[in-house]
């Protein structure tokens, strides 16, 4: 066998080793991403189930009514220095959801993972607080709450498309043995 064949065989084996290494690296990156998604998801669950968040959801109903019926309050919301203490919990939750929304929208967290659990919550919160967010844009600029608005619209599409129903129907039809 001449040295050309040996060299070609060695090159081919080297290419195979590089390809297998690349595939292993991609699999490892996917594993890290899944771990990050789970960590963020668990943090989201902790936050969404916290007393502060539940308080904000209760307050959001009252806030939505006040925004709808109180013109003076609506005007005050356009002032960046104005936010009554009783609505601070709502503002904190909206800021948190804005950050989560950016992560989902940019693809840094799996959208399907978040929407399968919280799409209906996001839509309900936007329906209550969207008008407040729009008023706060006057105070803080045109990008205030845009990511959360986008996630709420994606959530609405997710619900309207039936994906959430199919997801939960799939859970009900899970045939794996119960332990």
C-alpha positions in Angstrom: 0.0 0.0 0.0 1.5 3.4 -0.9 1.7 6.3 1.5 -1.0 8.2 -0.4 -3.7 5.7 0.6 -2.5 5.7 4.2 -2.6 9.5 4.2 -6.1 9.6 2.7 -7.3 7.0 5.2 -5.8 9.0 8.1 -7.5 12.1 6.8 -10.8 10.4 6.5 -10.6 9.0 10.0 -9.6 12.5 11.3 -12.6 14.0 9.5 -14.9 11.3 11.2 -13.4 12.1 14.6 -14.0 15.8 14.1 -17.6 15.2 13.0 -18.3 12.9 16.0 -16.7 15.5 18.3 -18.8 18.3 16.8 -22.0 16.2 17.3 -21.1 15.5 20.9 -20.4 19.2 21.5 -23.8 20.1 20.0 -25.5 17.5 22.2 -23.7 18.8 25.2 -24.8 22.4 24.4 -28.4 21.2 24.1 -28.1 19.5 27.5 -26.8 22.8 29.0 -29.7 24.7 27.3 -32.3 22.3 28.7 -30.8 22.7 32.2 -30.9 26.5 31.8 -34.5 26.3 30.6 -35.5 24.2 33.6 -33.7 26.5 36.0 -35.5 29.6 34.6 -38.8 27.7 34.5 -38.5 26.7 38.2 -37.7 30.3 39.0 -40.7 31.5 37.1 -42.9 29.0 38.9 -41.6 30.2 42.2 -42.3 33.8 41.2 -45.7 33.2 39.7 -46.8 31.3 42.8 -45.4 33.8 45.3 -47.6 35.8 47.6 -46.4 39.0 46.0 -47.5 37.9 42.6 -50.8 36.6 43.8 -51.3 40.0 45.6 -50.5 41.7 42.3 -53.1 39.7 40.4 -55.7 40.6 43.0 -54.8 44.3 42.8 -54.6 44.2 39.0 -58.4 43.8 38.8 -58.9 46.9 41.0 -56.3 48.8 39.1 -57.9 48.0 35.7 -61.2 49.3 36.9 -59.6 52.4 38.2 -57.8 53.0 35.0 -61.0 52.6 33.0 -63.1 54.9 35.2 -60.8 57.5 36.6 -59.5 60.0 34.0 -57.3 61.9 36.5 -55.6 58.6 37.5 -55.0 57.9 33.8 -53.3 61.2 33.4 -51.2 60.7 36.6 -49.9 57.4 35.2 -48.2 59.3 32.3 -46.0 61.0 35.0 -42.8 58.9 35.5 -42.6 59.9 39.2 -46.1 58.8 40.0 -46.9 55.3 41.2 -49.0 54.8 44.3 -47.6 52.4 46.8 -50.6 50.1 46.6 -49.7 49.4 43.0 -46.0 48.7 43.5 -46.5 45.0 43.5 -48.1 45.2 40.1 -45.2 47.2 38.8 -42.7 44.7 40.2 -44.6 41.8 38.5 -44.8 43.6 35.2 -41.0 44.4 35.3 -40.3 40.7 36.0 -42.6 39.5 33.2 -40.9 42.0 30.9 -37.6 40.3 31.6 -39.0 36.8 31.1 -40.6 38.0 27.9 -37.3 39.2 26.5 -35.7 35.8 27.3 -38.6 34.0 25.6 -38.8 36.3 22.6 -35.0 36.1 21.9 -35.1 32.3 22.1 -33.0 32.1 25.3 -35.9 30.2 27.0 -38.1 27.7 25.2 -41.3 29.5 24.4 -43.3 26.3 24.4 -42.2 25.5 27.9 -43.4 28.8 29.3 -46.6 29.1 27.2 -47.8 25.6 28.1 -48.1 26.6 31.7 -48.7 30.4 31.7 -50.2 31.5 28.4 -53.7 32.0 29.9 -52.1 34.0 32.8 -50.2 36.3 30.5 -53.3 37.0 28.4 -55.4 37.8 31.4 -52.7 40.1 32.9 -52.4 41.9 29.6 -56.1 42.3 29.2 -56.2 43.9 32.7 -53.0 45.9 32.6 -52.3 46.6 28.9 -53.9 50.0 29.1 -51.7 50.9 32.1 -48.6 49.8 30.2 -49.6 52.0 27.3 -50.1 54.9 29.6 -46.7 54.3 31.2 -45.1 54.4 27.8 -45.9 58.1 27.8 -43.9 58.4 31.0 -41.0 56.0 30.2 -40.8 55.7 26.4 -42.2 53.7 23.5 -40.5 50.4 24.4 -41.9 50.1 27.9 -43.7 46.8 28.2 -43.3 45.9 24.5 -41.7 42.5 25.2 -44.5 41.6 27.6 -47.1 42.8 25.1 -45.5 40.6 22.5 -45.5 37.6 24.8 -49.1 38.2 25.7 -50.0 38.3 22.0 -48.0 35.1 21.4 -49.8 33.6 24.3 -53.2 34.6 22.8 -52.2 33.0 19.5 -51.0 29.9 21.4 -54.4 29.6 23.1 -56.4 30.4 20.0 -54.6 27.9 17.9 -55.6 25.1 20.3 -52.0 24.2 21.2 -52.6 24.5 24.9 -55.6 22.1 24.6 -53.6 19.6 22.6 -50.8 19.8 25.1 -53.1 19.0 28.0 -55.0 16.4 26.0 -51.7 14.7 25.3 -51.0 14.6 29.1 -54.4 13.0 29.6 -53.7 10.3 27.0 -50.2 9.5 28.4 -50.1 5.7 28.3 -46.8 5.3 30.3 -47.2 3.1 33.4 -48.1 5.0 36.6 -45.8 4.3 39.6 
